[in-house]
Amino acid sequence: MQDIIGQDIKSITQDILADYDKKRHIDKLDVFNQPDTKVIYELIGELTRVAYPGYVKDPHYRIYDIRNNLSMVIEDIAFRLNKQIAIALRYGMKLDEETLDATRTEAQRITLAFLRQIPQIREFLATDVEALFDGDPAAESADEIIFAYPGLYAVTVFRFAHELYKLNVPVIPRIMTELAHSKTGIDINPGATIGKYFMIDHGTGIVIGETTEIGEHVKIYQGVTLGALSTSGGRKLFNKKRHPTIEDNVTIYSGASILGGDTVIGKGSVIGGNVFLTHSVPPETKVSVKNQELRYNMGSCDL
């Protein structure tokens, strides 16, 4: 019996291995010349440490001078990010010496450009913390927000990923935001544009599409979708404005869906819970769902 199973397994294994020869996307066998998700996840941890230096302990460096510690962390980010960017840039290319040299040079340029943007990223994050503290009466302190709020974590990862996206780094920005998505339930595409003082409260189930534009002082609550009106065009919609524009000082309450690249929510507007919008709203407009019916069956649990 054992010999029969062994023979069958050998035959089945050969069939599976032969299936990899069909040259489809799923048949890729090279695991070395592609970005390493484990390293990228570790880089997110290091970048978070740089963003909030007094809030994240470093398990690797036992140095009490935090500035020296951060210097080493930044150097480690530069070294490892440079390597991952170079791999991402040459992904799918024919690897000759000229290509290797070109991608090394471009990766170094991108890495340095990204690192130079970190002070500005931190400036935006400082306003996001301020917006959350001012807008959430349940927050006891800004420290609590930095330590514990999933919305701030998702926005922090997004802001770093967005800079890499703007520098035309393939794959890596999406890996970064999808990690935040998996940890928080908040899905922000790295291509979205988000201004200062951005507040996500609770956050679970929020979706913000790639071409979404969000102004300053915007508040978004759980379950909000800023999405495309239709994706039936498939790849023809690539690089098209598919997602809405949200102007300054807009509040969008839980469960609202705002769809379409031509949809603009005017400055100072308030979008109520469970609203479904596919057209623009003028500034200073309140939009709500009218006459939702509640039924009460007293003395019975049957609906």
MONOR-V877615 format. One record per residue. RES is the residue in one small letter. D_FIRST is the distance of its C-alpha to the first C-alpha in Angstrom with 1 decimal. Layout:
res=RES d_first=D_FIRST
res=RES d_first=D_FIRST
This chain:
res=m d_first=0.0
res=q d_first=3.8
res=d d_first=5.4
res=i d_first=5.2
res=i d_first=6.4
res=g d_first=8.6
res=q d_first=10.0
res=d d_first=10.8
res=i d_first=12.4
res=k d_first=14.4
res=s d_first=15.6
res=i d_first=16.5
res=t d_first=18.3
res=q d_first=20.3
res=d d_first=21.4
res=i d_first=22.6
res=l d_first=24.4
res=a d_first=26.0
res=d d_first=27.2
res=y d_first=29.4
res=d d_first=31.5
res=k d_first=33.3
res=k d_first=36.1
res=r d_first=36.4
res=h d_first=37.7
res=i d_first=34.2
res=d d_first=32.9
res=k d_first=35.1
res=l d_first=33.4
res=d d_first=36.4
res=v d_first=36.4
res=f d_first=39.3
res=n d_first=42.1
res=q d_first=42.4
res=p d_first=44.0
res=d d_first=42.2
res=t d_first=42.2
res=k d_first=41.9
res=v d_first=45.0
res=i d_first=46.8
res=y d_first=46.1
res=e d_first=47.5
res=l d_first=50.5
res=i d_first=51.2
res=g d_first=51.4
res=e d_first=53.9
res=l d_first=55.9
res=t d_first=56.2
res=r d_first=57.4
res=v d_first=60.1
res=a d_first=61.0
res=y d_first=61.5
res=p d_first=62.1
res=g d_first=63.3
res=y d_first=60.5
res=v d_first=57.2
res=k d_first=56.5
res=d d_first=55.0
res=p d_first=52.3
res=h d_first=52.3
res=y d_first=56.0
res=r d_first=58.0
res=i d_first=61.4
res=y d_first=64.1
res=d d_first=66.1
res=i d_first=64.5
res=r d_first=66.1
res=n d_first=64.6
res=n d_first=61.3
res=l d_first=61.6
res=s d_first=62.7
res=m d_first=59.4
res=v d_first=57.4
res=i d_first=59.3
res=e d_first=58.7
res=d d_first=55.0
res=i d_first=55.0
res=a d_first=56.8
res=f d_first=54.5
res=r d_first=51.2
res=l d_first=52.5
res=n d_first=53.9
res=k d_first=50.6
res=q d_first=48.8
res=i d_first=51.6
res=a d_first=51.4
res=i d_first=47.7
res=a d_first=48.3
res=l d_first=51.2
res=r d_first=49.3
res=y d_first=46.2
res=g d_first=45.3
res=m d_first=48.0
res=k d_first=47.8
res=l d_first=48.2
res=d d_first=51.0
res=e d_first=53.5
res=e d_first=56.1
res=t d_first=53.7
res=l d_first=52.7
res=d d_first=56.3
res=a d_first=57.4
res=t d_first=54.8
res=r d_first=55.5
res=t d_first=59.2
res=e d_first=58.7
res=a d_first=56.3
res=q d_first=59.0
res=r d_first=61.6
res=i d_first=59.5
res=t d_first=58.6
res=l d_first=62.3
res=a d_first=63.4
res=f d_first=60.9
res=l d_first=62.0
res=r d_first=65.6
res=q d_first=64.9
res=i d_first=63.6
res=p d_first=67.1
res=q d_first=67.6
res=i d_first=64.1
res=r d_first=65.2
res=e d_first=68.5
res=f d_first=66.6
res=l d_first=64.3
res=a d_first=67.4
res=t d_first=68.7
res=d d_first=65.4
res=v d_first=65.6
res=e d_first=69.2
res=a d_first=68.4
res=l d_first=65.7
res=f d_first=68.0
res=d d_first=71.0
res=g d_first=69.0
res=d d_first=66.9
res=p d_first=68.9
res=a d_first=65.8
res=a d_first=65.6
res=e d_first=67.3
res=s d_first=67.6
res=a d_first=66.6
res=d d_first=64.4
res=e d_first=62.3
res=i d_first=61.8
res=i d_first=60.6
res=f d_first=58.4
res=a d_first=56.8
res=y d_first=57.4
res=p d_first=54.4
res=g d_first=56.9
res=l d_first=58.6
res=y d_first=55.2
res=a d_first=54.2
res=v d_first=57.6
res=t d_first=57.6
res=v d_first=54.4
res=f d_first=55.7
res=r d_first=59.0
res=f d_first=57.3
res=a d_first=54.9
res=h d_first=57.8
res=e d_first=59.6
res=l d_first=56.7
res=y d_first=56.4
res=k d_first=60.1
res=l d_first=59.5
res=n d_first=57.0
res=v d_first=54.0
res=p d_first=50.8
res=v d_first=47.8
res=i d_first=48.8
res=p d_first=51.3
res=r d_first=48.8
res=i d_first=46.2
res=m d_first=48.9
res=t d_first=50.0
res=e d_first=46.5
res=l d_first=45.9
res=a d_first=49.0
res=h d_first=47.9
res=s d_first=44.6
res=k d_first=46.6
res=t d_first=49.5
res=g d_first=48.7
res=i d_first=51.7
res=d d_first=51.0
res=i d_first=53.8
res=n d_first=53.3
res=p d_first=54.7
res=g d_first=57.0
res=a d_first=59.0
res=t d_first=62.5
res=i d_first=63.6
res=g d_first=67.0
res=k d_first=68.2
res=y d_first=68.3
res=f d_first=65.1
res=m d_first=63.9
res=i d_first=60.5
res=d d_first=60.6
res=h d_first=57.4
res=g d_first=55.7
res=t d_first=52.3
res=g d_first=51.5
res=i d_first=54.2
res=v d_first=53.6
res=i d_first=56.0
res=g d_first=55.4
res=e d_first=56.0
res=t d_first=59.5
res=t d_first=60.8
res=e d_first=64.2
res=i d_first=65.3
res=g d_first=68.8
res=e d_first=70.0
res=h d_first=70.2
res=v d_first=67.5
res=k d_first=65.6
res=i d_first=62.3
res=y d_first=60.5
res=q d_first=57.0
res=g d_first=55.3
res=v d_first=57.6
res=t d_first=56.5
res=l d_first=58.5
res=g d_first=56.6
res=a d_first=56.8
res=l d_first=58.3
res=s d_first=55.7
res=t d_first=53.0
res=s d_first=52.7
res=g d_first=54.2
res=g d_first=51.2
res=r d_first=51.8
res=k d_first=55.4
res=l d_first=56.3
res=f d_first=55.3
res=n d_first=58.4
res=k d_first=60.2
res=k d_first=61.8
res=r d_first=59.4
res=h d_first=60.0
res=p d_first=63.2
res=t d_first=66.0
res=i d_first=67.0
res=e d_first=70.5
res=d d_first=72.0
res=n d_first=72.3
res=v d_first=69.9
res=t d_first=68.0
res=i d_first=64.9
res=y d_first=63.7
res=s d_first=60.2
res=g d_first=58.2
res=a d_first=60.6
res=s d_first=59.3
res=i d_first=61.5
res=l d_first=60.3
res=g d_first=61.5
res=g d_first=63.0
res=d d_first=66.5
res=t d_first=66.5
res=v d_first=68.9
res=i d_first=69.5
res=g d_first=73.0
res=k d_first=74.3
res=g d_first=74.7
res=s d_first=72.8
res=v d_first=70.7
res=i d_first=67.6
res=g d_first=66.7
res=g d_first=63.4
res=n d_first=61.2
res=v d_first=63.6
res=f d_first=62.1
res=l d_first=64.2
res=t d_first=64.0
res=h d_first=67.6
res=s d_first=70.0
res=v d_first=72.0
res=p d_first=75.5
res=p d_first=76.3
res=e d_first=77.1
res=t d_first=75.3
res=k d_first=73.4
res=v d_first=70.7
res=s d_first=69.2
res=v d_first=67.5
res=k d_first=70.1
res=n d_first=69.9
res=q d_first=66.4
res=e d_first=66.3
res=l d_first=65.2
res=r d_first=64.7
res=y d_first=65.2
res=n d_first=64.1
res=m d_first=65.8
res=g d_first=64.3
res=s d_first=61.0
res=c d_first=57.8
res=d d_first=56.9
res=l d_first=57.3
